[in-house]
Amino acid sequence: MIDVLSFGLSTLALPSQFLRMAPPYLALHIPDGFLNLPVSLFTWVATLVLIAVCLKQVQRDYQERAVPLMGVCAAFIFAAQMINFPIPGGTSGHLLGGTLAGILLGPWAGSLVMVVVFIVQAVLFQDGGLTVLGANIFNMGLIGTFGGYYLYRAVRSAVGFNTWRGMAIGTVVAAWTSVVVAALACAIQLGLSGTVPMGVALSAMLGWHVLIAIGEAIITLIAVSYIWRTRPDLLFDPPQTRTALPRPLMPR
Amino acid sequence: MNRSAQTRNRAFVITGLGIALLVAVLLSPFASSDPDGLDRVAQDHGFDTKATEDAPAQRLPFYNIFEEYALRGAPEGIATPIAGLIGTLVTFGLAWGAGKLFVKGRSSDTTLSDRDYPDQLPR
Protein backbone atom coordinates (compact mmCIF):
# COMPACT_ATOMS: atom_id res chain seq x y z
CA MET A 1 0.00 0.00 0.00
CA ILE A 2 2.92 2.33 0.78
CA ASP A 3 4.26 1.65 -2.69
CA VAL A 4 0.94 2.46 -4.23
CA LEU A 5 0.63 5.66 -2.22
CA SER A 6 4.07 6.98 -3.01
CA PHE A 7 3.61 5.99 -6.59
CA GLY A 8 0.34 7.86 -6.62
CA LEU A 9 1.92 11.06 -5.38
CA SER A 10 4.60 10.85 -8.00
CA THR A 11 2.02 10.44 -10.73
CA LEU A 12 0.56 13.78 -9.85
CA ALA A 13 3.86 15.59 -10.17
CA LEU A 14 5.16 15.43 -13.73
CA PRO A 15 3.69 13.92 -16.85
CA SER A 16 6.99 12.39 -17.92
CA GLN A 17 7.61 10.97 -14.49
CA PHE A 18 4.06 9.77 -14.38
CA LEU A 19 4.47 7.96 -17.66
CA ARG A 20 7.59 6.23 -16.47
CA MET A 21 6.23 5.16 -13.14
CA ALA A 22 2.63 4.22 -13.69
CA PRO A 23 2.28 0.55 -12.88
CA PRO A 24 1.22 -1.88 -15.56
CA TYR A 25 -1.33 -3.42 -13.25
CA LEU A 26 -3.52 -0.41 -13.85
CA ALA A 27 -4.57 -1.79 -17.21
CA LEU A 28 -8.06 -2.88 -17.97
CA HIS A 29 -8.30 -6.64 -17.51
CA ILE A 30 -8.95 -6.71 -13.78
CA PRO A 31 -7.54 -9.81 -12.03
CA ASP A 32 -9.17 -11.59 -9.10
CA GLY A 33 -8.59 -9.83 -5.82
CA PHE A 34 -8.61 -6.23 -7.02
CA LEU A 35 -12.31 -5.62 -6.40
CA ASN A 36 -14.10 -6.19 -3.12
CA LEU A 37 -17.26 -8.23 -2.83
CA PRO A 38 -19.84 -5.41 -3.03
CA VAL A 39 -18.23 -3.91 -6.14
CA SER A 40 -17.85 -7.32 -7.78
CA LEU A 41 -21.45 -8.20 -7.03
CA PHE A 42 -22.82 -4.87 -8.21
CA THR A 43 -20.95 -5.06 -11.51
CA TRP A 44 -22.04 -8.68 -11.98
CA VAL A 45 -25.68 -7.71 -11.47
CA ALA A 46 -25.47 -4.72 -13.81
CA THR A 47 -23.76 -6.86 -16.45
CA LEU A 48 -26.21 -9.76 -16.16
CA VAL A 49 -29.21 -7.46 -16.41
CA LEU A 50 -27.83 -5.85 -19.57
CA ILE A 51 -26.98 -9.24 -21.07
CA ALA A 52 -30.52 -10.44 -20.39
CA VAL A 53 -31.89 -7.40 -22.21
CA CYS A 54 -29.50 -8.08 -25.09
CA LEU A 55 -30.58 -11.70 -25.37
CA LYS A 56 -34.21 -10.63 -25.56
CA GLN A 57 -33.49 -8.04 -28.24
CA VAL A 58 -31.38 -10.46 -30.25
CA GLN A 59 -34.14 -13.05 -30.17
CA ARG A 60 -36.72 -10.48 -31.18
CA ASP A 61 -34.94 -8.39 -33.77
CA TYR A 62 -32.03 -10.08 -35.46
CA GLN A 63 -31.97 -12.04 -38.67
CA GLU A 64 -30.00 -15.25 -39.08
CA ARG A 65 -27.71 -13.46 -41.49
CA ALA A 66 -26.17 -11.77 -38.45
CA VAL A 67 -24.97 -15.11 -37.01
CA PRO A 68 -21.79 -15.59 -39.10
CA LEU A 69 -20.99 -11.92 -38.61
CA MET A 70 -21.11 -12.43 -34.86
CA GLY A 71 -18.51 -15.16 -35.24
CA VAL A 72 -16.25 -13.02 -37.41
CA CYS A 73 -16.58 -9.97 -35.19
CA ALA A 74 -15.77 -11.99 -32.04
CA ALA A 75 -12.80 -13.70 -33.71
CA PHE A 76 -11.35 -10.40 -34.90
CA ILE A 77 -11.75 -8.69 -31.53
CA PHE A 78 -10.20 -11.64 -29.70
CA ALA A 79 -7.23 -11.64 -32.07
CA ALA A 80 -6.83 -7.87 -31.99
CA GLN A 81 -6.90 -7.85 -28.19
CA MET A 82 -3.79 -10.02 -28.21
CA ILE A 83 -1.83 -7.34 -30.02
CA ASN A 84 -0.57 -4.89 -27.47
CA PHE A 85 0.68 -1.74 -29.13
CA PRO A 86 3.29 0.35 -27.34
CA ILE A 87 2.42 3.82 -26.17
CA PRO A 88 4.93 6.44 -25.02
CA GLY A 89 6.15 5.87 -21.50
CA GLY A 90 6.97 2.19 -21.54
CA THR A 91 3.60 0.58 -21.33
CA SER A 92 1.17 -0.77 -23.88
CA GLY A 93 -2.47 -1.00 -24.69
CA HIS A 94 -4.69 -3.02 -26.93
CA LEU A 95 -8.03 -2.78 -28.65
CA LEU A 96 -11.07 -3.30 -26.46
CA GLY A 97 -13.47 -3.57 -29.39
CA GLY A 98 -16.78 -2.80 -27.72
CA THR A 99 -17.46 0.18 -29.94
CA LEU A 100 -16.44 -1.80 -33.02
CA ALA A 101 -18.84 -4.61 -32.10
CA GLY A 102 -21.62 -2.09 -31.45
CA ILE A 103 -21.12 -0.32 -34.78
CA LEU A 104 -20.95 -3.54 -36.77
CA LEU A 105 -23.67 -5.57 -35.05
CA GLY A 106 -25.63 -3.08 -32.99
CA PRO A 107 -25.52 -2.95 -29.19
CA TRP A 108 -27.49 -6.16 -28.68
CA ALA A 109 -25.60 -8.75 -30.71
CA GLY A 110 -22.46 -6.67 -30.25
CA SER A 111 -22.68 -7.12 -26.49
CA LEU A 112 -23.10 -10.88 -26.80
CA VAL A 113 -19.98 -10.98 -28.96
CA MET A 114 -18.01 -9.12 -26.30
CA VAL A 115 -19.30 -11.48 -23.61
CA VAL A 116 -17.97 -14.43 -25.59
CA VAL A 117 -14.57 -12.77 -26.03
CA PHE A 118 -14.13 -12.07 -22.32
CA ILE A 119 -15.34 -15.51 -21.29
CA VAL A 120 -12.81 -17.17 -23.60
CA GLN A 121 -10.03 -14.92 -22.30
CA ALA A 122 -10.85 -15.55 -18.65
CA VAL A 123 -11.64 -19.26 -18.86
CA LEU A 124 -9.08 -20.47 -21.41
CA PHE A 125 -6.24 -18.00 -20.96
CA GLN A 126 -6.55 -16.73 -17.35
CA ASP A 127 -6.74 -13.18 -18.69
CA GLY A 128 -9.02 -11.23 -16.37
CA GLY A 129 -10.34 -12.72 -13.15
CA LEU A 130 -13.34 -15.03 -13.10
CA THR A 131 -14.80 -13.39 -9.99
CA VAL A 132 -14.53 -9.95 -11.60
CA LEU A 133 -15.66 -11.04 -15.05
CA GLY A 134 -18.83 -9.00 -14.58
CA ALA A 135 -16.78 -5.84 -14.13
CA ASN A 136 -14.52 -6.67 -17.06
CA ILE A 137 -17.44 -7.35 -19.39
CA PHE A 138 -19.09 -4.15 -18.25
CA ASN A 139 -16.03 -1.92 -18.57
CA MET A 140 -14.43 -3.24 -21.72
CA GLY A 141 -17.53 -4.54 -23.47
CA LEU A 142 -20.82 -2.94 -22.56
CA ILE A 143 -19.54 0.62 -22.19
CA GLY A 144 -18.43 0.36 -25.81
CA THR A 145 -21.37 -1.57 -27.22
CA PHE A 146 -23.93 0.73 -25.61
CA GLY A 147 -22.22 4.03 -24.79
CA GLY A 148 -19.89 3.89 -27.77
CA TYR A 149 -22.60 2.82 -30.17
CA TYR A 150 -25.10 5.49 -29.20
CA LEU A 151 -22.43 8.18 -29.19
CA TYR A 152 -21.36 7.00 -32.67
CA ARG A 153 -24.94 7.21 -33.89
CA ALA A 154 -25.45 10.68 -32.45
CA VAL A 155 -22.24 12.05 -33.96
CA ARG A 156 -22.82 10.32 -37.29
CA SER A 157 -26.35 11.73 -37.45
CA ALA A 158 -25.07 15.21 -36.64
CA VAL A 159 -22.23 15.18 -39.17
CA GLY A 160 -23.96 13.30 -41.97
CA PHE A 161 -25.47 9.88 -41.47
CA ASN A 162 -24.81 8.61 -44.99
CA THR A 163 -21.40 10.15 -45.52
CA TRP A 164 -18.02 8.55 -44.95
CA ARG A 165 -17.07 11.63 -42.95
CA GLY A 166 -20.02 11.23 -40.62
CA MET A 167 -19.20 7.57 -40.07
CA ALA A 168 -15.51 8.29 -39.55
CA ILE A 169 -15.92 11.13 -37.08
CA GLY A 170 -18.60 9.22 -35.20
CA THR A 171 -16.38 6.14 -35.05
CA VAL A 172 -13.29 7.99 -33.86
CA VAL A 173 -15.10 10.02 -31.22
CA ALA A 174 -17.03 7.02 -29.91
CA ALA A 175 -14.07 4.63 -29.84
CA TRP A 176 -11.81 7.10 -28.08
CA THR A 177 -14.44 8.08 -25.54
CA SER A 178 -15.43 4.50 -24.79
CA VAL A 179 -11.90 3.59 -23.70
CA VAL A 180 -11.53 6.67 -21.53
CA VAL A 181 -14.89 5.99 -19.88
CA ALA A 182 -13.98 2.32 -19.46
CA ALA A 183 -10.74 3.36 -17.74
CA LEU A 184 -12.61 5.72 -15.44
CA ALA A 185 -15.14 3.02 -14.60
CA CYS A 186 -12.32 0.63 -13.79
CA ALA A 187 -10.64 3.30 -11.65
CA ILE A 188 -13.83 3.98 -9.74
CA GLN A 189 -14.27 0.27 -9.08
CA LEU A 190 -10.68 0.01 -7.82
CA GLY A 191 -11.18 3.09 -5.69
CA LEU A 192 -14.47 1.93 -4.22
CA SER A 193 -12.89 -1.42 -3.43
CA GLY A 194 -10.15 0.32 -1.45
CA THR A 195 -7.46 -1.20 -3.67
CA VAL A 196 -6.04 2.21 -4.60
CA PRO A 197 -7.05 5.66 -3.38
CA MET A 198 -9.74 6.97 -5.69
CA GLY A 199 -7.84 10.07 -6.82
CA VAL A 200 -4.74 8.08 -7.65
CA ALA A 201 -6.74 5.51 -9.56
CA LEU A 202 -8.61 8.12 -11.57
CA SER A 203 -5.58 10.21 -12.55
CA ALA A 204 -3.33 7.27 -13.34
CA MET A 205 -5.97 5.44 -15.35
CA LEU A 206 -6.97 8.54 -17.24
CA GLY A 207 -3.36 9.48 -18.00
CA TRP A 208 -2.64 6.19 -19.72
CA HIS A 209 -5.92 5.64 -21.39
CA VAL A 210 -6.26 8.95 -23.20
CA LEU A 211 -3.28 7.60 -25.17
CA ILE A 212 -4.41 3.99 -25.44
CA ALA A 213 -7.77 5.29 -26.64
CA ILE A 214 -6.10 6.80 -29.70
CA GLY A 215 -5.09 3.29 -30.73
CA GLU A 216 -8.66 2.15 -30.20
CA ALA A 217 -9.92 4.96 -32.43
CA ILE A 218 -7.45 4.17 -35.22
CA ILE A 219 -8.08 0.40 -35.26
CA THR A 220 -11.84 0.82 -35.02
CA LEU A 221 -11.82 3.34 -37.88
CA ILE A 222 -9.74 1.03 -40.08
CA ALA A 223 -12.09 -1.89 -39.44
CA VAL A 224 -15.32 0.06 -39.91
CA SER A 225 -13.95 1.83 -43.00
CA TYR A 226 -13.06 -1.50 -44.52
CA ILE A 227 -16.62 -2.74 -44.08
CA TRP A 228 -18.05 0.61 -45.20
CA ARG A 229 -16.14 0.33 -48.45
CA THR A 230 -16.56 -3.38 -49.14
CA ARG A 231 -19.90 -4.36 -47.58
CA PRO A 232 -21.73 -1.30 -46.25
CA ASP A 233 -24.94 -3.33 -46.21
CA LEU A 234 -23.51 -5.44 -43.39
CA LEU A 235 -23.32 -2.54 -40.97
CA PHE A 236 -26.05 -2.37 -38.34
CA ASP A 237 -26.83 1.13 -39.62
CA PRO A 238 -26.06 0.87 -43.35
CA PRO A 239 -25.71 4.13 -45.27
CA GLN A 240 -29.06 4.50 -47.00
CA THR A 241 -27.70 5.87 -50.28
CA ARG A 242 -25.80 2.70 -51.01
CA THR A 243 -28.21 0.11 -49.79
CA ALA A 244 -29.82 -0.22 -53.20
CA LEU A 245 -26.70 -2.03 -54.38
CA PRO A 246 -26.58 -5.20 -52.32
CA ARG A 247 -30.29 -5.84 -52.05
CA PRO A 248 -31.62 -5.67 -55.60
CA LEU A 249 -34.58 -7.93 -54.90
CA MET A 250 -35.95 -6.10 -51.92
CA PRO A 251 -38.87 -3.76 -52.34
CA ARG A 252 -38.11 -0.69 -50.28
CA MET B 1 -31.56 -14.57 -49.58
CA ASN B 2 -30.48 -15.12 -53.14
CA ARG B 3 -27.50 -17.15 -54.16
CA SER B 4 -25.12 -14.33 -55.02
CA ALA B 5 -25.79 -12.63 -51.69
CA GLN B 6 -25.01 -15.94 -49.99
CA THR B 7 -21.73 -16.22 -51.86
CA ARG B 8 -20.80 -12.67 -51.02
CA ASN B 9 -21.60 -13.21 -47.36
CA ARG B 10 -19.52 -16.38 -47.27
CA ALA B 11 -16.64 -14.52 -48.88
CA PHE B 12 -16.89 -11.83 -46.22
CA VAL B 13 -16.90 -14.38 -43.41
CA ILE B 14 -13.90 -16.23 -44.82
CA THR B 15 -12.01 -12.97 -45.36
CA GLY B 16 -12.87 -11.69 -41.89
CA LEU B 17 -11.92 -14.90 -40.13
CA GLY B 18 -8.77 -15.08 -42.26
CA ILE B 19 -7.73 -11.58 -41.19
CA ALA B 20 -8.41 -12.45 -37.53
CA LEU B 21 -6.31 -15.62 -37.78
CA LEU B 22 -3.47 -13.79 -39.50
CA VAL B 23 -3.48 -11.16 -36.76
CA ALA B 24 -3.53 -13.80 -34.01
CA VAL B 25 -0.83 -15.99 -35.53
CA LEU B 26 1.50 -13.59 -37.32
CA LEU B 27 1.24 -10.40 -35.27
CA SER B 28 0.99 -11.84 -31.76
CA PRO B 29 4.75 -12.50 -31.44
CA PHE B 30 5.33 -8.81 -32.11
CA ALA B 31 2.87 -7.59 -29.52
CA SER B 32 4.40 -5.23 -27.02
CA SER B 33 5.19 -7.31 -23.95
CA ASP B 34 3.36 -6.45 -20.75
CA PRO B 35 0.33 -4.86 -19.23
CA ASP B 36 -2.20 -7.55 -19.96
CA GLY B 37 -0.21 -10.31 -18.38
CA LEU B 38 -1.36 -8.51 -15.28
CA ASP B 39 -0.74 -11.06 -12.56
CA ARG B 40 2.77 -11.86 -13.61
CA VAL B 41 3.90 -8.30 -14.32
CA ALA B 42 2.48 -7.07 -11.07
CA GLN B 43 4.29 -9.83 -9.20
CA ASP B 44 7.53 -9.03 -11.01
CA HIS B 45 7.34 -5.47 -9.82
CA GLY B 46 6.24 -6.39 -6.35
CA PHE B 47 3.43 -3.90 -5.97
CA ASP B 48 0.62 -6.27 -6.64
CA THR B 49 -0.15 -7.79 -3.30
CA LYS B 50 -3.87 -7.75 -3.88
CA ALA B 51 -4.12 -9.92 -6.96
CA THR B 52 -5.16 -13.41 -5.96
CA GLU B 53 -2.17 -15.73 -6.26
CA ASP B 54 -4.21 -18.85 -6.85
CA ALA B 55 -6.81 -17.43 -9.20
CA PRO B 56 -9.93 -19.56 -9.76
CA ALA B 57 -9.14 -19.84 -13.48
CA GLN B 58 -5.99 -21.75 -12.57
CA ARG B 59 -8.14 -24.54 -11.20
CA LEU B 60 -9.80 -25.08 -14.56
CA PRO B 61 -8.47 -27.86 -16.79
CA PHE B 62 -7.54 -25.29 -19.43
CA TYR B 63 -4.76 -24.10 -17.17
CA ASN B 64 -3.01 -27.39 -17.94
CA ILE B 65 -3.08 -26.48 -21.62
CA PHE B 66 -2.52 -22.74 -21.67
CA GLU B 67 -0.42 -20.57 -19.42
CA GLU B 68 -1.93 -17.24 -20.28
CA TYR B 69 -1.55 -16.82 -24.05
CA ALA B 70 0.98 -19.59 -24.46
CA LEU B 71 0.46 -23.25 -25.24
CA ARG B 72 2.26 -25.28 -22.60
CA GLY B 73 5.08 -27.42 -23.86
CA ALA B 74 5.34 -25.66 -27.20
CA PRO B 75 8.62 -24.04 -28.29
CA GLU B 76 8.78 -20.41 -27.28
CA GLY B 77 8.38 -18.96 -30.76
CA ILE B 78 5.13 -20.72 -31.54
CA ALA B 79 3.46 -21.11 -28.12
CA THR B 80 1.66 -17.77 -28.42
CA PRO B 81 0.72 -17.99 -32.11
CA ILE B 82 -0.81 -21.43 -31.48
CA ALA B 83 -2.70 -20.10 -28.46
CA GLY B 84 -3.90 -17.23 -30.65
CA LEU B 85 -4.97 -19.61 -33.39
CA ILE B 86 -6.94 -21.82 -31.02
CA GLY B 87 -8.39 -18.88 -29.10
CA THR B 88 -9.55 -17.14 -32.26
CA LEU B 89 -11.21 -20.30 -33.60
CA VAL B 90 -12.88 -21.04 -30.26
CA THR B 91 -14.14 -17.47 -30.00
CA PHE B 92 -15.41 -17.62 -33.58
CA GLY B 93 -17.23 -20.88 -32.90
CA LEU B 94 -18.74 -19.82 -29.59
CA ALA B 95 -19.99 -16.47 -30.93
CA TRP B 96 -21.45 -18.21 -33.98
CA GLY B 97 -23.05 -20.77 -31.67
CA ALA B 98 -24.47 -18.08 -29.41
CA GLY B 99 -25.94 -16.39 -32.46
CA LYS B 100 -27.36 -19.66 -33.72
CA LEU B 101 -28.89 -20.31 -30.31
CA PHE B 102 -30.54 -16.95 -29.82
CA VAL B 103 -31.23 -15.45 -33.24
CA LYS B 104 -34.71 -16.50 -34.21
CA GLY B 105 -35.40 -14.43 -37.31
CA ARG B 106 -35.23 -16.16 -40.68
CA SER B 107 -33.31 -14.17 -43.23
CA SER B 108 -35.93 -13.52 -45.81
CA ASP B 109 -34.21 -10.21 -46.40
CA THR B 110 -30.61 -9.21 -46.22
CA THR B 111 -30.59 -7.01 -43.17
CA LEU B 112 -29.02 -7.90 -39.86
CA SER B 113 -31.99 -6.69 -37.94
CA ASP B 114 -35.45 -5.66 -38.94
CA ARG B 115 -35.72 -2.79 -36.50
CA ASP B 116 -35.07 -0.13 -39.10
CA TYR B 117 -37.15 -1.76 -41.76
CA PRO B 118 -40.55 -2.38 -40.23
CA ASP B 119 -42.10 -1.98 -43.66
CA GLN B 120 -40.34 -5.04 -45.00
CA LEU B 121 -41.41 -7.78 -42.69
CA PRO B 122 -44.57 -8.62 -40.89
CA ARG B 123 -43.52 -9.58 -37.37
Boltz contact constraints between the chains, C-beta under 6 A:
constraints:
  - contact:
      token1: [A, 3]
      token2: [B, 47]
      max_distance: 6.0
  - contact:
      token1: [A, 23]
      token2: [B, 47]
      max_distance: 6.0
  - contact:
      token1: [A, 24]
      token2: [B, 34]
      max_distance: 6.0
  - contact:
      token1: [A, 24]
      token2: [B, 35]
      max_distance: 6.0
  - contact:
      token1: [A, 24]
      token2: [B, 41]
      max_distance: 6.0
  - contact:
      token1: [A, 25]
      token2: [B, 38]
      max_distance: 6.0
  - contact:
      token1: [A, 25]
      token2: [B, 42]
      max_distance: 6.0
  - contact:
      token1: [A, 25]
      token2: [B, 48]
      max_distance: 6.0
  - contact:
      token1: [A, 27]
      token2: [B, 35]
      max_distance: 6.0
  - contact:
      token1: [A, 27]
      token2: [B, 36]
      max_distance: 6.0
  - contact:
      token1: [A, 29]
      token2: [B, 36]
      max_distance: 6.0
  - contact:
      token1: [A, 29]
      token2: [B, 38]
      max_distance: 6.0
  - contact:
      token1: [A, 31]
      token2: [B, 38]
      max_distance: 6.0
  - contact:
      token1: [A, 31]
      token2: [B, 39]
      max_distance: 6.0
  - contact:
      token1: [A, 31]
      token2: [B, 51]
      max_distance: 6.0
  - contact:
      token1: [A, 32]
      token2: [B, 52]
      max_distance: 6.0
  - contact:
      token1: [A, 32]
      token2: [B, 55]
      max_distance: 6.0
  - contact:
      token1: [A, 33]
      token2: [B, 50]
      max_distance: 6.0
  - contact:
      token1: [A, 33]
      token2: [B, 51]
      max_distance: 6.0
  - contact:
      token1: [A, 33]
      token2: [B, 52]
      max_distance: 6.0
  - contact:
      token1: [A, 34]
      token2: [B, 50]
      max_distance: 6.0
  - contact:
      token1: [A, 55]
      token2: [B, 102]
      max_distance: 6.0
  - contact:
      token1: [A, 58]
      token2: [B, 102]
      max_distance: 6.0
  - contact:
      token1: [A, 59]
      token2: [B, 102]
      max_distance: 6.0
  - contact:
      token1: [A, 59]
      token2: [B, 104]
      max_distance: 6.0
  - contact:
      token1: [A, 61]
      token2: [B, 113]
      max_distance: 6.0
  - contact:
      token1: [A, 61]
      token2: [B, 115]
      max_distance: 6.0
  - contact:
      token1: [A, 62]
      token2: [B, 103]
      max_distance: 6.0
  - contact:
      token1: [A, 62]
      token2: [B, 105]
      max_distance: 6.0
  - contact:
      token1: [A, 62]
      token2: [B, 113]
      max_distance: 6.0
  - contact:
      token1: [A, 63]
      token2: [B, 105]
      max_distance: 6.0
  - contact:
      token1: [A, 63]
      token2: [B, 107]
      max_distance: 6.0
  - contact:
      token1: [A, 64]
      token2: [B, 103]
      max_distance: 6.0
  - contact:
      token1: [A, 64]
      token2: [B, 107]
      max_distance: 6.0
  - contact:
      token1: [A, 65]
      token2: [B, 107]
      max_distance: 6.0
  - contact:
      token1: [A, 66]
      token2: [B, 112]
      max_distance: 6.0
  - contact:
      token1: [A, 67]
      token2: [B, 99]
      max_distance: 6.0
  - contact:
      token1: [A, 67]
      token2: [B, 100]
      max_distance: 6.0
  - contact:
      token1: [A, 67]
      token2: [B, 103]
      max_distance: 6.0
  - contact:
      token1: [A, 68]
      token2: [B, 13]
      max_distance: 6.0
  - contact:
      token1: [A, 70]
      token2: [B, 95]
      max_distance: 6.0
  - contact:
      token1: [A, 70]
      token2: [B, 99]
      max_distance: 6.0
  - contact:
      token1: [A, 71]
      token2: [B, 92]
      max_distance: 6.0
  - contact:
      token1: [A, 71]
      token2: [B, 95]
      max_distance: 6.0
  - contact:
      token1: [A, 71]
      token2: [B, 96]
      max_distance: 6.0
  - contact:
      token1: [A, 72]
      token2: [B, 13]
      max_distance: 6.0
  - contact:
      token1: [A, 72]
      token2: [B, 16]
      max_distance: 6.0
  - contact:
      token1: [A, 72]
      token2: [B, 17]
      max_distance: 6.0
  - contact:
      token1: [A, 74]
      token2: [B, 91]
      max_distance: 6.0
  - contact:
      token1: [A, 74]
      token2: [B, 95]
      max_distance: 6.0
  - contact:
      token1: [A, 75]
      token2: [B, 17]
      max_distance: 6.0
  - contact:
      token1: [A, 75]
      token2: [B, 20]
      max_distance: 6.0
  - contact:
      token1: [A, 75]
      token2: [B, 88]
      max_distance: 6.0
  - contact:
      token1: [A, 75]
      token2: [B, 91]
      max_distance: 6.0
  - contact:
      token1: [A, 75]
      token2: [B, 92]
      max_distance: 6.0
  - contact:
      token1: [A, 76]
      token2: [B, 20]
      max_distance: 6.0
  - contact:
      token1: [A, 78]
      token2: [B, 87]
      max_distance: 6.0
  - contact:
      token1: [A, 78]
      token2: [B, 88]
      max_distance: 6.0
  - contact:
      token1: [A, 78]
      token2: [B, 91]
      max_distance: 6.0
  - contact:
      token1: [A, 79]
      token2: [B, 20]
      max_distance: 6.0
  - contact:
      token1: [A, 79]
      token2: [B, 23]
      max_distance: 6.0
  - contact:
      token1: [A, 79]
      token2: [B, 24]
      max_distance: 6.0
  - contact:
      token1: [A, 79]
      token2: [B, 88]
      max_distance: 6.0
  - contact:
      token1: [A, 82]
      token2: [B, 24]
      max_distance: 6.0
  - contact:
      token1: [A, 82]
      token2: [B, 28]
      max_distance: 6.0
  - contact:
      token1: [A, 82]
      token2: [B, 84]
      max_distance: 6.0
  - contact:
      token1: [A, 83]
      token2: [B, 27]
      max_distance: 6.0
  - contact:
      token1: [A, 83]
      token2: [B, 31]
      max_distance: 6.0
  - contact:
      token1: [A, 84]
      token2: [B, 31]
      max_distance: 6.0
  - contact:
      token1: [A, 84]
      token2: [B, 32]
      max_distance: 6.0
  - contact:
      token1: [A, 86]
      token2: [B, 32]
      max_distance: 6.0
  - contact:
      token1: [A, 91]
      token2: [B, 35]
      max_distance: 6.0
  - contact:
      token1: [A, 92]
      token2: [B, 32]
      max_distance: 6.0
  - contact:
      token1: [A, 92]
      token2: [B, 34]
      max_distance: 6.0
  - contact:
      token1: [A, 92]
      token2: [B, 35]
      max_distance: 6.0
  - contact:
      token1: [A, 112]
      token2: [B, 98]
      max_distance: 6.0
  - contact:
      token1: [A, 113]
      token2: [B, 95]
      max_distance: 6.0
  - contact:
      token1: [A, 116]
      token2: [B, 94]
      max_distance: 6.0
  - contact:
      token1: [A, 116]
      token2: [B, 95]
      max_distance: 6.0
  - contact:
      token1: [A, 116]
      token2: [B, 98]
      max_distance: 6.0
  - contact:
      token1: [A, 117]
      token2: [B, 91]
      max_distance: 6.0
  - contact:
      token1: [A, 120]
      token2: [B, 90]
      max_distance: 6.0
  - contact:
      token1: [A, 120]
      token2: [B, 91]
      max_distance: 6.0
  - contact:
      token1: [A, 124]
      token2: [B, 62]
      max_distance: 6.0
  - contact:
      token1: [A, 124]
      token2: [B, 66]
      max_distance: 6.0
  - contact:
      token1: [A, 125]
      token2: [B, 66]
      max_distance: 6.0
  - contact:
      token1: [A, 125]
      token2: [B, 68]
      max_distance: 6.0
  - contact:
      token1: [A, 125]
      token2: [B, 69]
      max_distance: 6.0
  - contact:
      token1: [A, 126]
      token2: [B, 57]
      max_distance: 6.0
  - contact:
      token1: [A, 126]
      token2: [B, 68]
      max_distance: 6.0
  - contact:
      token1: [A, 130]
      token2: [B, 56]
      max_distance: 6.0
  - contact:
      token1: [A, 130]
      token2: [B, 57]
      max_distance: 6.0
  - contact:
      token1: [A, 195]
      token2: [B, 50]
      max_distance: 6.0
  - contact:
      token1: [A, 231]
      token2: [B, 12]
      max_distance: 6.0
  - contact:
      token1: [A, 236]
      token2: [B, 112]
      max_distance: 6.0
  - contact:
      token1: [A, 247]
      token2: [B, 110]
      max_distance: 6.0
  - contact:
      token1: [A, 250]
      token2: [B, 109]
      max_distance: 6.0
